[in-house]
């Protein structure tokens, strides 16, 4: 068992550093996917030559400590959903305390970033559950406010307990992961069976899995896949781990791909009018959820 580092806040100055790095690494044509984005395609560079040292250190820690035992321990702890209960605005305001003015791309707080995502989905005429998913998909980042280090909250997710795919970002850092010494974890299927389905696979711990369990009884499967797997870039972007997926995964990962551009490319300088939008999103929340959810 590896001792965890004492620092609670991780190597990043703020979570937006990691989100900015995502947009560097996944340079989709922003003008087609999200017209409101101000970034041009040529601004997205080779991430290995532009990634900040803090982001590299983030992934070094993430890849060192995300083991099978760590993931199981976090699931046992957090999936009891006994930390606190929150409604929509309780959650948004709680999440808003993660804001840091050092963000190089925008000074928008979390609530406005989530509203930008949801409003872009709304403008494109998608169903109401899709709009709500855009608003809440990052709610799981409250894990940081429960004392979790950033490397255990954000970052690209990947399966643990089986061989690491080449498509994992900074895969070389996984060479130091203690699970590398467990032969049973180093085969393509590892502790799983071929075609077992992603529901039976342990992904590295973070806000995606946590939020999925918070809302899994309330939203359609498309929304749940968007929430649960939006950081699983090796799977939904690069096609890795197809041998573990089943027919249900192949069907609903199309929803994750549809959601991904809204997640990455809706960050813009124009600020949403929070007070004007609040009644609409409160009604939307009440349509699908009880007044408060257990976190």
C-alpha positions in Angstrom: 0.0 0.0 0.0 1.4 3.4 -1.0 1.2 6.2 1.6 -0.8 9.1 0.2 0.8 12.6 0.1 0.0 14.9 2.9 -1.0 17.9 0.7 -4.8 18.2 0.4 -5.0 20.6 -2.5 -2.8 18.9 -5.1 -0.4 20.6 -7.5 -2.8 22.8 -9.4 -3.5 26.4 -8.6 -7.1 25.8 -9.5 -9.3 23.2 -11.3 -9.5 25.4 -14.3 -5.9 24.7 -15.1 -6.8 21.1 -15.7 -9.8 22.1 -17.8 -7.7 24.4 -19.9 -5.3 21.6 -20.5 -8.1 19.4 -21.7 -8.9 21.9 -24.4 -5.2 21.9 -25.5 -5.2 18.1 -25.8 -8.5 17.7 -27.6 -8.5 20.3 -30.3 -11.9 19.9 -32.0 -12.9 22.6 -34.5 -14.5 24.9 -32.0 -16.3 27.0 -34.6 -18.4 24.1 -35.7 -19.2 22.6 -32.3 -19.7 25.6 -30.2 -20.1 28.9 -32.0 -20.0 30.9 -28.8 -16.4 29.8 -28.1 -13.8 32.4 -28.8 -10.9 30.0 -29.2 -9.7 29.3 -32.8 -8.5 25.8 -33.8 -4.9 27.0 -34.3 -4.8 27.9 -30.6 -5.0 24.3 -29.6 -1.4 23.1 -29.5 0.6 19.9 -28.9 -0.1 19.4 -25.2 3.2 17.7 -24.5 5.0 20.9 -25.5 2.6 23.3 -23.8 1.3 21.5 -20.7 2.2 23.4 -17.6 4.5 21.7 -15.0 1.7 21.9 -12.5 -0.6 19.8 -14.8 2.2 17.3 -15.4 2.7 17.0 -11.6 -1.1 16.6 -11.3 -1.0 13.6 -13.6 2.1 12.2 -11.9 0.2 12.1 -8.6 -3.0 10.9 -10.2 -1.3 8.0 -11.9 0.8 7.1 -8.9 -2.1 6.8 -6.4 -5.1 5.7 -8.4 -4.9 2.0 -7.5 -7.6 -0.7 -7.3 -7.4 -0.5 -3.5 -7.7 3.3 -3.5 -10.7 3.3 -5.8 -12.5 0.7 -3.8 -11.8 2.6 -0.6 -13.2 5.8 -2.0 -16.3 4.1 -3.3 -16.9 2.5 0.1 -16.5 5.9 1.7 -18.3 8.4 -0.6 -21.0 6.2 -2.2 -22.8 6.1 1.1 -23.9 9.6 0.1 -23.9 10.8 3.7 -21.9 14.0 3.6 -24.7 16.5 3.2 -27.9 17.3 1.3 -28.0 20.0 -1.3 -30.5 21.6 -3.6 -29.6 23.2 -6.9 -28.5 26.6 -5.7 -27.0 25.1 -2.5 -24.8 22.9 -4.7 -23.9 25.7 -7.1 -23.0 28.1 -4.4 -21.0 25.4 -2.6 -19.2 24.6 -5.8 -18.6 28.3 -6.4 -16.1 28.4 -3.5 -13.6 26.6 -5.8 -13.2 29.7 -7.9 -9.6 31.1 -8.2 -8.8 34.4 -9.9 -5.6 33.0 -11.3 -7.4 31.1 -14.1 -5.7 32.3 -17.3 -8.7 31.8 -19.6 -11.6 33.3 -17.7 -12.6 34.9 -14.4 -16.0 33.2 -14.5 -17.0 31.3 -11.3 -18.1 27.7 -11.5 -21.8 28.6 -11.5 -21.4 30.7 -14.7 -19.2 28.1 -16.4 -21.9 25.4 -15.8 -24.6 27.8 -17.0 -22.7 28.4 -20.2 -22.6 24.7 -20.9 -26.3 24.3 -20.2 -27.3 27.3 -22.2 -25.3 26.1 -25.2 -27.2 22.8 -25.0 -30.4 24.7 -24.6 -29.8 26.9 -27.6 -29.2 23.9 -29.8 -32.7 22.6 -29.0 -31.8 19.5 -27.0 -34.2 17.8 -24.5 -34.6 19.2 -21.1 -32.7 16.3 -19.4 -29.7 17.1 -21.6 -29.8 20.7 -20.6 -29.9 19.7 -16.9 -27.0 17.3 -17.5 -25.0 20.2 -18.8 -25.7 22.1 -15.6 -24.9 19.4 -13.1 -22.2 17.3 -14.8 -19.4 18.8 -12.7 -21.3 18.9 -9.4 -19.1 16.0 -8.2 -16.2 18.4 -7.9 -17.6 19.2 -4.4 -15.2 16.3 -3.5 -12.5 19.0 -3.3 -14.6 20.8 -0.7 -14.9 17.5 1.3 -11.1 17.5 1.6 -10.1 15.3 -1.4 -6.9 16.2 -3.3 -7.4 17.4 -6.9 -5.8 14.3 -8.4 -8.7 12.3 -6.8 -11.4 14.6 -8.2 -10.6 15.6 -11.8 -8.4 14.3 -14.6 -8.9 11.9 -17.4 -10.3 8.7 -16.0 -9.1 5.2 -16.9 -9.8 1.6 -15.7 -7.8 0.2 -12.9 -7.3 -3.6 -12.4 -6.3 -4.3 -16.0 -3.6 -3.3 -18.4 -3.2 0.5 -19.0 -4.1 1.6 -22.6 -1.5 3.5 -24.6 -4.1 6.2 -25.1 -4.1 7.3 -21.4 -2.6 10.8 -21.1 0.9 10.7 -19.6 0.7 7.0 -19.5 4.4 6.8 -18.6 3.6 8.0 -15.1 1.6 4.8 -14.6 4.9 2.8 -14.5 5.3 3.9 -10.9 1.8 2.8 -9.9 2.0 -0.1 -7.3 -0.6 -2.1 -9.3 2.1 -2.5 -12.0 3.5 -5.1 -9.6 0.3 -7.2 -9.6 0.5 -9.6 -12.6 -3.3 -10.2 -12.4 -3.8 -6.5 -13.2 -1.6 -6.4 -16.2 -3.6 -8.4 -18.8 -6.0 -6.7 -21.2 -9.0 -7.9 -19.2 -7.3 -8.1 -15.8 -9.8 -8.7 -13.1 -12.7 -8.4 -15.5 -14.2 -10.5 -18.3 -14.3 -9.6 -21.9 -17.5 -7.8 -22.8 -18.5 -7.5 -19.1 -19.7 -3.9 -19.6 -18.3 -0.7 -18.1 -20.8 -0.8 -15.3 -18.6 -3.7 -13.9 -15.3 -1.9 -14.4 -13.6 0.2 -11.8 -12.5 3.5 -13.2 -10.0 5.8 -11.5 -11.9 7.7 -8.8 -13.2 11.2 -9.4 -16.1 13.5 -9.7 -17.7 11.6 -12.7 -18.4 8.4 -10.8 -19.4 10.2 -7.6 -22.0 12.4 -9.4 -23.4 9.4 -11.3 -24.3 7.7 -8.1 -25.9 10.9 -6.7 -28.3 11.1 -9.7 -28.5 7.5 -11.0 -32.2 7.1 -9.9 -33.5 10.2 -11.6 -32.1 10.6 -15.1 -32.3 8.7 -18.4 -29.4 6.4 -19.4 -28.0 8.9 -21.9 -27.6 11.5 -19.2 -26.1 9.0 -16.8 -23.5 7.9 -19.3 -22.6 11.6 -20.0 -22.1 12.2 -16.3 -20.3 9.0 -15.5 -17.9 8.9 -18.5 -17.3 12.4 -19.7 -13.7 12.3 -18.4 -13.1 8.8 -19.8 -11.3 10.2 -22.8 -9.3 7.0 -23.6 -12.7 5.3 -24.1 -15.1 7.8 -25.7 -12.5 9.7 -27.7 -9.8 7.2 -28.5 -11.8 3.9 -28.6 -9.6 2.2 -26.0 -11.1 -0.6 -23.8 -13.6 -1.6 -26.4 -13.0 -5.3 -25.4 -14.6 -4.5 -22.0 -17.6 -2.8 -23.3 -21.0 -4.4 -24.1 -23.8 -3.5 -26.5 -25.3 -1.1 -24.0 -22.0 0.8 -23.7 -21.6 1.0 -27.4 -25.1 2.5 -27.7 -24.8 5.1 -25.0 -21.2 6.1 -25.5 -22.7 8.0 -28.5 -24.4 10.2 -26.0 -21.1 10.9 -24.3 -19.6 11.9 -27.6 -22.5 14.3 -28.3 -22.0 15.9 -24.9 -18.2 16.2 -25.0 -18.1 19.4 -27.2 -20.4 21.2 -24.9 -18.2 20.3 -22.0 -15.0 21.5 -23.6 -15.8 24.4 -25.9 -18.5 26.5 -24.3 -16.1 28.5 -22.1 -16.4 32.1 -23.3 -15.9 35.6 -21.9 -19.6 36.6 -22.2 -21.1 36.1 -18.8 -24.6 34.6 -18.3 -27.2 36.5 -16.4 -27.5 34.3 -13.4 -30.5 36.0 -11.8 -32.5 35.9 -15.0 -31.7 32.2 -15.6 -32.2 31.1 -12.1 -36.0 30.5 -12.3 -35.7 28.4 -15.5 -33.1 26.1 -14.0 -34.9 25.8 -10.6 -37.9 24.6 -12.5 -35.8 22.2 -14.5 -34.2 20.8 -11.4 -37.6 20.3 -9.8 -38.8 18.5 -12.8 -36.3 15.7 -12.4 -35.0 15.8 -8.8 -36.4 16.2 -5.3 -35.7 19.5 -3.6 -32.4 18.2 -2.2 -30.1 15.4 -3.2 -27.9 13.4 -0.9 -24.1 13.9 -1.5 
